[in-house]
Amino acid sequence: MKEAPILDIAAFEIFAEGLDHAEGLAFDSERNLWAGGELGQIYRIDSNASVSEVARLGGFCLGLTFSSKQDLFICNSGLGALQQVDRSGRLLSSLDRVADRKLLTPNFSVFDSEGNLYFSDSGTWGVKNGCIYRLRASGRTEYFAGPFAFPNGLALNADETSLYIAQSLQDNVLRLPILSDGSAGQPEVYAEGLARVPDGLAFDASGNLYVTCYATHNLYRVSPQREAAVLAFDPLGTMLACPTNVAFGPADSDVLYVANLARWHICRVHVGERGQKLANQ
C-alpha cells in the first residue's frame, strides 16, 4: 500500500462552517448539499455555502440519502430509526424495527435504480452484531445480510451487482454480491489495512472507491484493481478531522465533499475524477 499521500492537505478548502459536528452528506436535485448534526439537525447548504437548519429531529443524524422523489432518508442513530422527511423538513415516516429486530445503530443508506434502499445497522460497538437491511420500493423491509463488525458506510458499484460495506472494526471494506434473484451472496474482503476505522464510501466514475478513516484523519482511494493508496492525510486533524461521510457533487463534478465529525465544517477537494452518478440523481 502506498503510504505517501497523493494530495497535499493544502489542496483542501473549507466549504461551509458552523455545523454541529456534521455527519451525513447528500446532494439534492437543485445542487444543494444536505448534512446531519449531532442533535438531530438537518442542514441545507446552498452553492454559496449558506447554511440553513431545515429541521431538528432529535437523536443524532448520520447517513443521509435522497430518493428519486427528493425525499430525504436519515439514519438517526440517536433515535434508533430510519426516518424520512420532505424537503421542508416535515417528518413523513420513522422506522425503528424490521420484523422482530429492533434497530440499534442505523448508520448509512444507499438507493438502487429500482428504488430499493439498503441501510446499515452498525449494531453494538465492539460486538459483531451489525447487519444490512433493505427497504423495498414496495415499502416492505427485510433483513439482507450479516453479521458484520460495525458495518458503516455503503456504496453500490455502477452496475449494482455488489454492495460495498465499510467494516469499521476490521479496518476493511467488504464486497457483498447482490445475486440475480436479489439475495445476498458471500461477502469478501475488497480492501484491507485501511487504518483506522473506515467510515464513509463513495465511488468515482472510473470505479475508484474513496474511503474515509475516522480515527486517523485519512482518506484512501482504492483502485478497481483493489490497490489502496492514501489520497490525503491531515497530521494535525484540523482540515480532515475525524472524517466520516463523503459525497461527490453536484452531479458530474470531480469535487469530493467531506464531513468532519470532530469539528464544525465540511471541506472539499478536486480529485480529478467525476463522481459516479447515483441511482437517485
PyRosetta script that sets phi, psi and omega in degrees:
from pyrosetta import init, pose_from_sequence

init()
pose = pose_from_sequence("MKEAPILDIAAFEIFAEGLDHAEGLAFDSERNLWAGGELGQIYRIDSNASVSEVARLGGFCLGLTFSSKQDLFICNSGLGALQQVDRSGRLLSSLDRVADRKLLTPNFSVFDSEGNLYFSDSGTWGVKNGCIYRLRASGRTEYFAGPFAFPNGLALNADETSLYIAQSLQDNVLRLPILSDGSAGQPEVYAEGLARVPDGLAFDASGNLYVTCYATHNLYRVSPQREAAVLAFDPLGTMLACPTNVAFGPADSDVLYVANLARWHICRVHVGERGQKLANQ")
pose.set_psi(1, 131.1)
pose.set_omega(1, 178.2)
pose.set_phi(2, -74.7)
pose.set_psi(2, 123.6)
pose.set_omega(2, -174.9)
pose.set_phi(3, -97.1)
pose.set_psi(3, -28.4)
pose.set_omega(3, 179.1)
pose.set_phi(4, -67.0)
pose.set_psi(4, 127.5)
pose.set_omega(4, -177.4)
pose.set_phi(5, -61.1)
pose.set_psi(5, 141.3)
pose.set_omega(5, 176.6)
pose.set_phi(6, -73.2)
pose.set_psi(6, -39.4)
pose.set_omega(6, 179.9)
pose.set_phi(7, -109.9)
pose.set_psi(7, 137.5)
pose.set_omega(7, 171.7)
pose.set_phi(8, -73.2)
pose.set_psi(8, 146.3)
pose.set_omega(8, -179.9)
pose.set_phi(9, -61.8)
pose.set_psi(9, -21.7)
pose.set_omega(9, 177.9)
pose.set_phi(10, -67.4)
pose.set_psi(10, -14.3)
pose.set_omega(10, 177.7)
pose.set_phi(11, -73.2)
pose.set_psi(11, -17.2)
pose.set_omega(11, -179.5)
pose.set_phi(12, -84.2)
pose.set_psi(12, 152.7)
pose.set_omega(12, 172.9)
pose.set_phi(13, -136.9)
pose.set_psi(13, 153.0)
pose.set_omega(13, 175.0)
pose.set_phi(14, -77.5)
pose.set_psi(14, 128.2)
pose.set_omega(14, 179.8)
pose.set_phi(15, -93.6)
pose.set_psi(15, -49.6)
pose.set_omega(15, -177.5)
pose.set_phi(16, -141.5)
pose.set_psi(16, 146.6)
pose.set_omega(16, -177.6)
pose.set_phi(17, -129.0)
pose.set_psi(17, 170.1)
pose.set_omega(17, 175.2)
pose.set_phi(18, 84.9)
pose.set_psi(18, 18.8)
pose.set_omega(18, 177.6)
pose.set_phi(19, -93.4)
pose.set_psi(19, 152.6)
pose.set_omega(19, -176.9)
pose.set_phi(20, -87.2)
pose.set_psi(20, 79.3)
pose.set_omega(20, 176.8)
pose.set_phi(21, 51.0)
pose.set_psi(21, 67.2)
pose.set_omega(21, -174.2)
pose.set_phi(22, -63.1)
pose.set_psi(22, 148.7)
pose.set_omega(22, 178.0)
pose.set_phi(23, -122.7)
pose.set_psi(23, -88.6)
pose.set_omega(23, -174.8)
pose.set_phi(24, -66.5)
pose.set_psi(24, 150.4)
pose.set_omega(24, 177.5)
pose.set_phi(25, -134.3)
pose.set_psi(25, 139.4)
pose.set_omega(25, 175.9)
pose.set_phi(26, -158.7)
pose.set_psi(26, 139.6)
pose.set_omega(26, 175.6)
pose.set_phi(27, -95.3)
pose.set_psi(27, 140.5)
pose.set_omega(27, 173.8)
pose.set_phi(28, -93.8)
pose.set_psi(28, -178.9)
pose.set_omega(28, -176.2)
pose.set_phi(29, -72.6)
pose.set_psi(29, -12.2)
pose.set_omega(29, 179.3)
pose.set_phi(30, -102.0)
pose.set_psi(30, 16.3)
pose.set_omega(30, 173.0)
pose.set_phi(31, 73.1)
pose.set_psi(31, 16.8)
pose.set_omega(31, 172.8)
pose.set_phi(32, -86.2)
pose.set_psi(32, 144.1)
pose.set_omega(32, 174.6)
pose.set_phi(33, -98.0)
pose.set_psi(33, 132.8)
pose.set_omega(33, 178.6)
pose.set_phi(34, -112.8)
pose.set_psi(34, 148.4)
pose.set_omega(34, -179.2)
pose.set_phi(35, -145.4)
pose.set_psi(35, 157.1)
pose.set_omega(35, 176.3)
pose.set_phi(36, -104.8)
pose.set_psi(36, 162.2)
pose.set_omega(36, 179.4)
pose.set_phi(37, -127.1)
pose.set_psi(37, 168.2)
pose.set_omega(37, -172.4)
pose.set_phi(38, -78.9)
pose.set_psi(38, -6.3)
pose.set_omega(38, 172.8)
pose.set_phi(39, -110.1)
pose.set_psi(39, 21.6)
pose.set_omega(39, 178.5)
pose.set_phi(40, 85.4)
pose.set_psi(40, 15.4)
pose.set_omega(40, 178.7)
pose.set_phi(41, -71.8)
pose.set_psi(41, 148.0)
pose.set_omega(41, 168.0)
pose.set_phi(42, -119.6)
pose.set_psi(42, 118.2)
pose.set_omega(42, -177.7)
pose.set_phi(43, -106.3)
pose.set_psi(43, 143.3)
pose.set_omega(43, 169.0)
pose.set_phi(44, -115.4)
pose.set_psi(44, 130.9)
pose.set_omega(44, -176.9)
pose.set_phi(45, -124.5)
pose.set_psi(45, 118.1)
pose.set_omega(45, -177.8)
pose.set_phi(46, -82.0)
pose.set_psi(46, -179.9)
pose.set_omega(46, -174.9)
pose.set_phi(47, -66.6)
pose.set_psi(47, -16.2)
pose.set_omega(47, 176.1)
pose.set_phi(48, -92.7)
pose.set_psi(48, 10.0)
pose.set_omega(48, 178.5)
pose.set_phi(49, 68.2)
pose.set_psi(49, 23.1)
pose.set_omega(49, 174.6)
pose.set_phi(50, -81.5)
pose.set_psi(50, 124.1)
pose.set_omega(50, -173.8)
pose.set_phi(51, -99.8)
pose.set_psi(51, 129.0)
pose.set_omega(51, 175.2)
pose.set_phi(52, -125.3)
pose.set_psi(52, 136.2)
pose.set_omega(52, 173.4)
pose.set_phi(53, -88.1)
pose.set_psi(53, 114.6)
pose.set_omega(53, -175.9)
pose.set_phi(54, -87.3)
pose.set_psi(54, -35.1)
pose.set_omega(54, -177.8)
pose.set_phi(55, -155.6)
pose.set_psi(55, 161.0)
pose.set_omega(55, 172.2)
pose.set_phi(56, -135.1)
pose.set_psi(56, 106.6)
pose.set_omega(56, -171.6)
pose.set_phi(57, -92.6)
pose.set_psi(57, -11.0)
pose.set_omega(57, -169.0)
pose.set_phi(58, 81.3)
pose.set_psi(58, 174.3)
pose.set_omega(58, -178.2)
pose.set_phi(59, 73.1)
pose.set_psi(59, -145.3)
pose.set_omega(59, -179.2)
pose.set_phi(60, -145.2)
pose.set_psi(60, 114.1)
pose.set_omega(60, -175.3)
pose.set_phi(61, -86.0)
pose.set_psi(61, 116.9)
pose.set_omega(61, 178.5)
pose.set_phi(62, -97.9)
pose.set_psi(62, -114.3)
pose.set_omega(62, -174.7)
pose.set_phi(63, -65.2)
pose.set_psi(63, 139.7)
pose.set_omega(63, 175.8)
pose.set_phi(64, -120.0)
pose.set_psi(64, 141.7)
pose.set_omega(64, 179.4)
pose.set_phi(65, -147.8)
pose.set_psi(65, 131.8)
pose.set_omega(65, 176.2)
pose.set_phi(66, -89.8)
pose.set_psi(66, 141.0)
pose.set_omega(66, 171.0)
pose.set_phi(67, -82.8)
pose.set_psi(67, 171.6)
pose.set_omega(67, 177.0)
pose.set_phi(68, -64.5)
pose.set_psi(68, -22.7)
pose.set_omega(68, 176.5)
pose.set_phi(69, -87.4)
pose.set_psi(69, 1.7)
pose.set_omega(69, 177.4)
pose.set_phi(70, 70.4)
pose.set_psi(70, 26.3)
pose.set_omega(70, 163.1)
pose.set_phi(71, -84.0)
pose.set_psi(71, 148.8)
pose.set_omega(71, -177.1)
pose.set_phi(72, -103.6)
pose.set_psi(72, 127.0)
pose.set_omega(72, 176.5)
pose.set_phi(73, -103.6)
pose.set_psi(73, 131.1)
pose.set_omega(73, -172.4)
pose.set_phi(74, -123.0)
pose.set_psi(74, 128.6)
pose.set_omega(74, 170.1)
pose.set_phi(75, -87.3)
pose.set_psi(75, 103.1)
pose.set_omega(75, -176.0)
pose.set_phi(76, -100.2)
pose.set_psi(76, 96.6)
pose.set_omega(76, -175.7)
pose.set_phi(77, -69.4)
pose.set_psi(77, -33.1)
pose.set_omega(77, -178.5)
pose.set_phi(78, -65.7)
pose.set_psi(78, -30.8)
pose.set_omega(78, 178.6)
pose.set_phi(79, -100.8)
pose.set_psi(79, -4.4)
pose.set_omega(79, -178.1)
pose.set_phi(80, 61.5)
pose.set_psi(80, 45.5)
pose.set_omega(80, -173.2)
pose.set_phi(81, -147.1)
pose.set_psi(81, 149.7)
pose.set_omega(81, 166.9)
pose.set_phi(82, -96.4)
pose.set_psi(82, 115.9)
pose.set_omega(82, -174.3)
pose.set_phi(83, -113.4)
pose.set_psi(83, 153.1)
pose.set_omega(83, 179.9)
pose.set_phi(84, -126.1)
pose.set_psi(84, 127.0)
pose.set_omega(84, 176.7)
pose.set_phi(85, -128.2)
pose.set_psi(85, 155.7)
pose.set_omega(85, 172.5)
pose.set_phi(86, -87.4)
pose.set_psi(86, -178.9)
pose.set_omega(86, -173.3)
pose.set_phi(87, -70.3)
pose.set_psi(87, -13.0)
pose.set_omega(87, 175.0)
pose.set_phi(88, -87.9)
pose.set_psi(88, -5.5)
pose.set_omega(88, -178.3)
pose.set_phi(89, 92.7)
pose.set_psi(89, 4.3)
pose.set_omega(89, -179.8)
pose.set_phi(90, -74.3)
pose.set_psi(90, 129.5)
pose.set_omega(90, -178.8)
pose.set_phi(91, -72.6)
pose.set_psi(91, 124.1)
pose.set_omega(91, -179.2)
pose.set_phi(92, -101.3)
pose.set_psi(92, -34.7)
pose.set_omega(92, -180.0)
pose.set_phi(93, -160.3)
pose.set_psi(93, 159.7)
pose.set_omega(93, 177.8)
pose.set_phi(94, -147.6)
pose.set_psi(94, 120.3)
pose.set_omega(94, -176.6)
pose.set_phi(95, -111.5)
pose.set_psi(95, 121.8)
pose.set_omega(95, -178.0)
pose.set_phi(96, -118.8)
pose.set_psi(96, 3.5)
pose.set_omega(96, 175.8)
pose.set_phi(97, -155.6)
pose.set_psi(97, 157.2)
pose.set_omega(97, 174.0)
pose.set_phi(98, -123.2)
pose.set_psi(98, 112.7)
pose.set_omega(98, -172.4)
pose.set_phi(99, 55.2)
pose.set_psi(99, -122.4)
pose.set_omega(99, -179.0)
pose.set_phi(100, -96.0)
pose.set_psi(100, 10.8)
pose.set_omega(100, -177.7)
pose.set_phi(101, -101.6)
pose.set_psi(101, 119.0)
pose.set_omega(101, 176.6)
pose.set_phi(102, -79.0)
pose.set_psi(102, 136.1)
pose.set_omega(102, 176.5)
pose.set_phi(103, -66.7)
pose.set_psi(103, 134.7)
pose.set_omega(103, -179.0)
pose.set_phi(104, -100.4)
pose.set_psi(104, -59.1)
pose.set_omega(104, -177.5)
pose.set_phi(105, -139.4)
pose.set_psi(105, 70.4)
pose.set_omega(105, 177.2)
pose.set_phi(106, -58.1)
pose.set_psi(106, 132.7)
pose.set_omega(106, -166.4)
pose.set_phi(107, -126.4)
pose.set_psi(107, -49.0)
pose.set_omega(107, -176.6)
pose.set_phi(108, -152.8)
pose.set_psi(108, 156.4)
pose.set_omega(108, -179.1)
pose.set_phi(109, -144.3)
pose.set_psi(109, 158.7)
pose.set_omega(109, 178.5)
pose.set_phi(110, -150.1)
pose.set_psi(110, 137.3)
pose.set_omega(110, 177.8)
pose.set_phi(111, -90.4)
pose.set_psi(111, 146.2)
pose.set_omega(111, 165.8)
pose.set_phi(112, -97.8)
pose.set_psi(112, 177.1)
pose.set_omega(112, -173.7)
pose.set_phi(113, -71.5)
pose.set_psi(113, -12.7)
pose.set_omega(113, 177.8)
pose.set_phi(114, -93.6)
pose.set_psi(114, 1.2)
pose.set_omega(114, 178.4)
pose.set_phi(115, 88.4)
pose.set_psi(115, 11.6)
pose.set_omega(115, 173.9)
pose.set_phi(116, -83.2)
pose.set_psi(116, 138.6)
pose.set_omega(116, -179.1)
pose.set_phi(117, -111.5)
pose.set_psi(117, 117.1)
pose.set_omega(117, 172.4)
pose.set_phi(118, -91.2)
pose.set_psi(118, 134.5)
pose.set_omega(118, 177.3)
pose.set_phi(119, -142.2)
pose.set_psi(119, 144.5)
pose.set_omega(119, -178.6)
pose.set_phi(120, -90.7)
pose.set_psi(120, 141.0)
pose.set_omega(120, 167.2)
pose.set_phi(121, -116.0)
pose.set_psi(121, 107.5)
pose.set_omega(121, -171.8)
pose.set_phi(122, -67.6)
pose.set_psi(122, -19.2)
pose.set_omega(122, -179.5)
pose.set_phi(123, 77.0)
pose.set_psi(123, -144.9)
pose.set_omega(123, -176.0)
pose.set_phi(124, -100.7)
pose.set_psi(124, 131.6)
pose.set_omega(124, 178.8)
pose.set_phi(125, -59.2)
pose.set_psi(125, 129.4)
pose.set_omega(125, 178.8)
pose.set_phi(126, 87.6)
pose.set_psi(126, -5.1)
pose.set_omega(126, 179.7)
pose.set_phi(127, -122.3)
pose.set_psi(127, 132.8)
pose.set_omega(127, -178.9)
pose.set_phi(128, -82.6)
pose.set_psi(128, 74.6)
pose.set_omega(128, -178.8)
pose.set_phi(129, -133.2)
pose.set_psi(129, 18.9)
pose.set_omega(129, 177.1)
pose.set_phi(130, -81.8)
pose.set_psi(130, 160.8)
pose.set_omega(130, -178.6)
pose.set_phi(131, -154.7)
pose.set_psi(131, 176.0)
pose.set_omega(131, 175.6)
pose.set_phi(132, -115.6)
pose.set_psi(132, 132.1)
pose.set_omega(132, 173.5)
pose.set_phi(133, -110.4)
pose.set_psi(133, 165.1)
pose.set_omega(133, 175.8)
pose.set_phi(134, -133.7)
pose.set_psi(134, 127.5)
pose.set_omega(134, 172.4)
pose.set_phi(135, -99.3)
pose.set_psi(135, 108.7)
pose.set_omega(135, -178.3)
pose.set_phi(136, -68.8)
pose.set_psi(136, 155.7)
pose.set_omega(136, 177.4)
pose.set_phi(137, -59.4)
pose.set_psi(137, -24.8)
pose.set_omega(137, 178.9)
pose.set_phi(138, -74.1)
pose.set_psi(138, -13.6)
pose.set_omega(138, -177.1)
pose.set_phi(139, 101.9)
pose.set_psi(139, -7.5)
pose.set_omega(139, 179.6)
pose.set_phi(140, -80.0)
pose.set_psi(140, 135.8)
pose.set_omega(140, 177.3)
pose.set_phi(141, -107.1)
pose.set_psi(141, 148.8)
pose.set_omega(141, -176.7)
pose.set_phi(142, -153.9)
pose.set_psi(142, 152.2)
pose.set_omega(142, 171.0)
pose.set_phi(143, -69.5)
pose.set_psi(143, 136.6)
pose.set_omega(143, -178.3)
pose.set_phi(144, -112.1)
pose.set_psi(144, -49.8)
pose.set_omega(144, -176.8)
pose.set_phi(145, -162.6)
pose.set_psi(145, 158.2)
pose.set_omega(145, 176.6)
pose.set_phi(146, 153.8)
pose.set_psi(146, -177.5)
pose.set_omega(146, 0.7)
pose.set_phi(147, -84.3)
pose.set_psi(147, 157.1)
pose.set_omega(147, 177.8)
pose.set_phi(148, -131.3)
pose.set_psi(148, 161.5)
pose.set_omega(148, -178.5)
pose.set_phi(149, -90.0)
pose.set_psi(149, 87.4)
pose.set_omega(149, -178.4)
pose.set_phi(150, 56.7)
pose.set_psi(150, 66.1)
pose.set_omega(150, 174.5)
pose.set_phi(151, -63.2)
pose.set_psi(151, 134.8)
pose.set_omega(151, -169.6)
pose.set_phi(152, -126.4)
pose.set_psi(152, -111.2)
pose.set_omega(152, -179.1)
pose.set_phi(153, -64.3)
pose.set_psi(153, 151.0)
pose.set_omega(153, -179.8)
pose.set_phi(154, -129.0)
pose.set_psi(154, 153.9)
pose.set_omega(154, 172.7)
pose.set_phi(155, -154.3)
pose.set_psi(155, 143.0)
pose.set_omega(155, 172.4)
pose.set_phi(156, -100.4)
pose.set_psi(156, 141.5)
pose.set_omega(156, 173.4)
pose.set_phi(157, -73.2)
pose.set_psi(157, 172.1)
pose.set_omega(157, -169.4)
pose.set_phi(158, -62.0)
pose.set_psi(158, -36.0)
pose.set_omega(158, -178.9)
pose.set_phi(159, -93.9)
pose.set_psi(159, 6.2)
pose.set_omega(159, 174.2)
pose.set_phi(160, 59.4)
pose.set_psi(160, 31.7)
pose.set_omega(160, 176.8)
pose.set_phi(161, -91.7)
pose.set_psi(161, -12.3)
pose.set_omega(161, -178.4)
pose.set_phi(162, -145.5)
pose.set_psi(162, 144.7)
pose.set_omega(162, 172.5)
pose.set_phi(163, -105.5)
pose.set_psi(163, 130.8)
pose.set_omega(163, -179.0)
pose.set_phi(164, -105.1)
pose.set_psi(164, 135.2)
pose.set_omega(164, -170.5)
pose.set_phi(165, -128.2)
pose.set_psi(165, 121.5)
pose.set_omega(165, 171.4)
pose.set_phi(166, -76.2)
pose.set_psi(166, 116.1)
pose.set_omega(166, -179.0)
pose.set_phi(167, -101.3)
pose.set_psi(167, 94.5)
pose.set_omega(167, -165.6)
pose.set_phi(168, -61.0)
pose.set_psi(168, -36.1)
pose.set_omega(168, -175.0)
pose.set_phi(169, -90.5)
pose.set_psi(169, 6.0)
pose.set_omega(169, 174.4)
pose.set_phi(170, -119.9)
pose.set_psi(170, 2.0)
pose.set_omega(170, -179.1)
pose.set_phi(171, 52.4)
pose.set_psi(171, 42.6)
pose.set_omega(171, 179.4)
pose.set_phi(172, -145.1)
pose.set_psi(172, 173.3)
pose.set_omega(172, 171.4)
pose.set_phi(173, -120.6)
pose.set_psi(173, 130.0)
pose.set_omega(173, 177.5)
pose.set_phi(174, -96.2)
pose.set_psi(174, 148.1)
pose.set_omega(174, 170.1)
pose.set_phi(175, -109.3)
pose.set_psi(175, 120.6)
pose.set_omega(175, -177.8)
pose.set_phi(176, -114.1)
pose.set_psi(176, 107.7)
pose.set_omega(176, 180.0)
pose.set_phi(177, -62.5)
pose.set_psi(177, 142.4)
pose.set_omega(177, 171.2)
pose.set_phi(178, -106.0)
pose.set_psi(178, 110.3)
pose.set_omega(178, -172.6)
pose.set_phi(179, -74.7)
pose.set_psi(179, 166.5)
pose.set_omega(179, -174.4)
pose.set_phi(180, -61.9)
pose.set_psi(180, -25.0)
pose.set_omega(180, 177.8)
pose.set_phi(181, -88.9)
pose.set_psi(181, 4.4)
pose.set_omega(181, 178.0)
pose.set_phi(182, 90.6)
pose.set_psi(182, -4.7)
pose.set_omega(182, -180.0)
pose.set_phi(183, -84.4)
pose.set_psi(183, 168.3)
pose.set_omega(183, 179.9)
pose.set_phi(184, -87.5)
pose.set_psi(184, 138.3)
pose.set_omega(184, 174.4)
pose.set_phi(185, -87.3)
pose.set_psi(185, -160.1)
pose.set_omega(185, -178.9)
pose.set_phi(186, -87.2)
pose.set_psi(186, 123.9)
pose.set_omega(186, -179.7)
pose.set_phi(187, -70.6)
pose.set_psi(187, 149.5)
pose.set_omega(187, 175.4)
pose.set_phi(188, -136.4)
pose.set_psi(188, 155.0)
pose.set_omega(188, 176.3)
pose.set_phi(189, -74.0)
pose.set_psi(189, 120.5)
pose.set_omega(189, 179.8)
pose.set_phi(190, -91.6)
pose.set_psi(190, -40.6)
pose.set_omega(190, 178.2)
pose.set_phi(191, -146.9)
pose.set_psi(191, 141.4)
pose.set_omega(191, -178.0)
pose.set_phi(192, -138.6)
pose.set_psi(192, 175.0)
pose.set_omega(192, -178.0)
pose.set_phi(193, 69.6)
pose.set_psi(193, 28.6)
pose.set_omega(193, -178.7)
pose.set_phi(194, -90.3)
pose.set_psi(194, 93.0)
pose.set_omega(194, -171.1)
pose.set_phi(195, -88.2)
pose.set_psi(195, 129.3)
pose.set_omega(195, -19.1)
pose.set_phi(196, -126.8)
pose.set_psi(196, 154.2)
pose.set_omega(196, 178.7)
pose.set_phi(197, 61.4)
pose.set_psi(197, 67.8)
pose.set_omega(197, 174.5)
pose.set_phi(198, -58.4)
pose.set_psi(198, 140.6)
pose.set_omega(198, -170.9)
pose.set_phi(199, -128.9)
pose.set_psi(199, -70.2)
pose.set_omega(199, -174.4)
pose.set_phi(200, -99.9)
pose.set_psi(200, 150.9)
pose.set_omega(200, -179.5)
pose.set_phi(201, -132.3)
pose.set_psi(201, 145.6)
pose.set_omega(201, 171.7)
pose.set_phi(202, -158.2)
pose.set_psi(202, 139.5)
pose.set_omega(202, 175.9)
pose.set_phi(203, -96.5)
pose.set_psi(203, 147.2)
pose.set_omega(203, 166.0)
pose.set_phi(204, -97.0)
pose.set_psi(204, 175.9)
pose.set_omega(204, -174.3)
pose.set_phi(205, -69.6)
pose.set_psi(205, -15.1)
pose.set_omega(205, 178.0)
pose.set_phi(206, -93.9)
pose.set_psi(206, 1.6)
pose.set_omega(206, 177.1)
pose.set_phi(207, 89.7)
pose.set_psi(207, 8.7)
pose.set_omega(207, 172.7)
pose.set_phi(208, -77.3)
pose.set_psi(208, 139.1)
pose.set_omega(208, -179.9)
pose.set_phi(209, -106.4)
pose.set_psi(209, 127.7)
pose.set_omega(209, -179.9)
pose.set_phi(210, -101.1)
pose.set_psi(210, 132.8)
pose.set_omega(210, -173.8)
pose.set_phi(211, -131.8)
pose.set_psi(211, 122.7)
pose.set_omega(211, 172.6)
pose.set_phi(212, -88.3)
pose.set_psi(212, 148.7)
pose.set_omega(212, 175.4)
pose.set_phi(213, -123.0)
pose.set_psi(213, 113.7)
pose.set_omega(213, -171.8)
pose.set_phi(214, -61.4)
pose.set_psi(214, -43.2)
pose.set_omega(214, -168.6)
pose.set_phi(215, -86.5)
pose.set_psi(215, -7.6)
pose.set_omega(215, -176.5)
pose.set_phi(216, -128.0)
pose.set_psi(216, 5.7)
pose.set_omega(216, 179.5)
pose.set_phi(217, 57.1)
pose.set_psi(217, 37.4)
pose.set_omega(217, -179.1)
pose.set_phi(218, -103.9)
pose.set_psi(218, 152.4)
pose.set_omega(218, 168.4)
pose.set_phi(219, -131.0)
pose.set_psi(219, 119.7)
pose.set_omega(219, -179.1)
pose.set_phi(220, -103.1)
pose.set_psi(220, 154.8)
pose.set_omega(220, 168.2)
pose.set_phi(221, -124.4)
pose.set_psi(221, 124.7)
pose.set_omega(221, -179.6)
pose.set_phi(222, -109.1)
pose.set_psi(222, 120.6)
pose.set_omega(222, -177.1)
pose.set_phi(223, -73.1)
pose.set_psi(223, 165.5)
pose.set_omega(223, 175.1)
pose.set_phi(224, -60.3)
pose.set_psi(224, -19.0)
pose.set_omega(224, 175.7)
pose.set_phi(225, -87.0)
pose.set_psi(225, 7.3)
pose.set_omega(225, 176.1)
pose.set_phi(226, 72.2)
pose.set_psi(226, 22.7)
pose.set_omega(226, 175.9)
pose.set_phi(227, -90.6)
pose.set_psi(227, 121.8)
pose.set_omega(227, -177.7)
pose.set_phi(228, -97.3)
pose.set_psi(228, 133.4)
pose.set_omega(228, 177.3)
pose.set_phi(229, -133.1)
pose.set_psi(229, 147.1)
pose.set_omega(229, 175.7)
pose.set_phi(230, -74.1)
pose.set_psi(230, 112.2)
pose.set_omega(230, 177.8)
pose.set_phi(231, -76.7)
pose.set_psi(231, -41.2)
pose.set_omega(231, -179.8)
pose.set_phi(232, -156.7)
pose.set_psi(232, 152.6)
pose.set_omega(232, 179.2)
pose.set_phi(233, -147.5)
pose.set_psi(233, 135.4)
pose.set_omega(233, 178.5)
pose.set_phi(234, -110.8)
pose.set_psi(234, 102.1)
pose.set_omega(234, -177.2)
pose.set_phi(235, -66.0)
pose.set_psi(235, -21.1)
pose.set_omega(235, -179.5)
pose.set_phi(236, -95.1)
pose.set_psi(236, -17.2)
pose.set_omega(236, -179.7)
pose.set_phi(237, 65.2)
pose.set_psi(237, 37.3)
pose.set_omega(237, -180.0)
pose.set_phi(238, -114.0)
pose.set_psi(238, -32.6)
pose.set_omega(238, 173.5)
pose.set_phi(239, -90.8)
pose.set_psi(239, -58.8)
pose.set_omega(239, 166.4)
pose.set_phi(240, -91.6)
pose.set_psi(240, 107.5)
pose.set_omega(240, -172.3)
pose.set_phi(241, -130.0)
pose.set_psi(241, 93.5)
pose.set_omega(241, -171.9)
pose.set_phi(242, 53.2)
pose.set_psi(242, 61.1)
pose.set_omega(242, -177.2)
pose.set_phi(243, -65.6)
pose.set_psi(243, 138.9)
pose.set_omega(243, -178.7)
pose.set_phi(244, -118.0)
pose.set_psi(244, -101.3)
pose.set_omega(244, -175.7)
pose.set_phi(245, -78.6)
pose.set_psi(245, 153.6)
pose.set_omega(245, 177.3)
pose.set_phi(246, -131.0)
pose.set_psi(246, 152.5)
pose.set_omega(246, 177.9)
pose.set_phi(247, -153.8)
pose.set_psi(247, 136.4)
pose.set_omega(247, 171.1)
pose.set_phi(248, -84.1)
pose.set_psi(248, 144.9)
pose.set_omega(248, 175.6)
pose.set_phi(249, 173.1)
pose.set_psi(249, 169.6)
pose.set_omega(249, -12.7)
pose.set_phi(250, -61.5)
pose.set_psi(250, -170.3)
pose.set_omega(250, -174.8)
pose.set_phi(251, -55.0)
pose.set_psi(251, 141.4)
pose.set_omega(251, 178.5)
pose.set_phi(252, 64.5)
pose.set_psi(252, 26.0)
pose.set_omega(252, 179.8)
pose.set_phi(253, -103.2)
pose.set_psi(253, 153.6)
pose.set_omega(253, 173.6)
pose.set_phi(254, -99.6)
pose.set_psi(254, 14.7)
pose.set_omega(254, -178.6)
pose.set_phi(255, -92.4)
pose.set_psi(255, 126.2)
pose.set_omega(255, 178.5)
pose.set_phi(256, -104.9)
pose.set_psi(256, 125.7)
pose.set_omega(256, 179.5)
pose.set_phi(257, -101.1)
pose.set_psi(257, 141.1)
pose.set_omega(257, -175.1)
pose.set_phi(258, -129.1)
pose.set_psi(258, 128.7)
pose.set_omega(258, 172.7)
pose.set_phi(259, -88.1)
pose.set_psi(259, 140.2)
pose.set_omega(259, -175.4)
pose.set_phi(260, -123.3)
pose.set_psi(260, 103.3)
pose.set_omega(260, -171.3)
pose.set_phi(261, -66.7)
pose.set_psi(261, -27.2)
pose.set_omega(261, -176.0)
pose.set_phi(262, -82.4)
pose.set_psi(262, -5.6)
pose.set_omega(262, -179.6)
pose.set_phi(263, -135.3)
pose.set_psi(263, -156.0)
pose.set_omega(263, -169.5)
pose.set_phi(264, -125.4)
pose.set_psi(264, 21.1)
pose.set_omega(264, -175.9)
pose.set_phi(265, -132.4)
pose.set_psi(265, 163.2)
pose.set_omega(265, 168.0)
pose.set_phi(266, -113.5)
pose.set_psi(266, 130.2)
pose.set_omega(266, 178.7)
pose.set_phi(267, -111.7)
pose.set_psi(267, 171.6)
pose.set_omega(267, -178.4)
pose.set_phi(268, -150.7)
pose.set_psi(268, 161.9)
pose.set_omega(268, -178.7)
pose.set_phi(269, -157.0)
pose.set_psi(269, 145.7)
pose.set_omega(269, 171.5)
pose.set_phi(270, -80.6)
pose.set_psi(270, 126.9)
pose.set_omega(270, -179.0)
pose.set_phi(271, -106.8)
pose.set_psi(271, -3.6)
pose.set_omega(271, 176.3)
pose.set_phi(272, 82.7)
pose.set_psi(272, 3.8)
pose.set_omega(272, 176.7)
pose.set_phi(273, -136.1)
pose.set_psi(273, 136.1)
pose.set_omega(273, 177.1)
pose.set_phi(274, -70.0)
pose.set_psi(274, 148.6)
pose.set_omega(274, 176.8)
pose.set_phi(275, -69.7)
pose.set_psi(275, 148.3)
pose.set_omega(275, 173.7)
pose.set_phi(276, -64.7)
pose.set_psi(276, 132.7)
pose.set_omega(276, 178.9)
pose.set_phi(277, -67.0)
pose.set_psi(277, 130.5)
pose.set_omega(277, -179.9)
pose.set_phi(278, -83.0)
pose.set_psi(278, 155.0)
pose.set_omega(278, -176.3)
pose.set_phi(279, -62.5)
pose.set_psi(279, -26.3)
pose.set_omega(279, -176.8)
pose.set_phi(280, -93.1)
pose.set_psi(280, 6.1)
pose.set_omega(280, -179.1)
pose.set_phi(281, -93.2)
pose.dump_pdb("model.pdb")
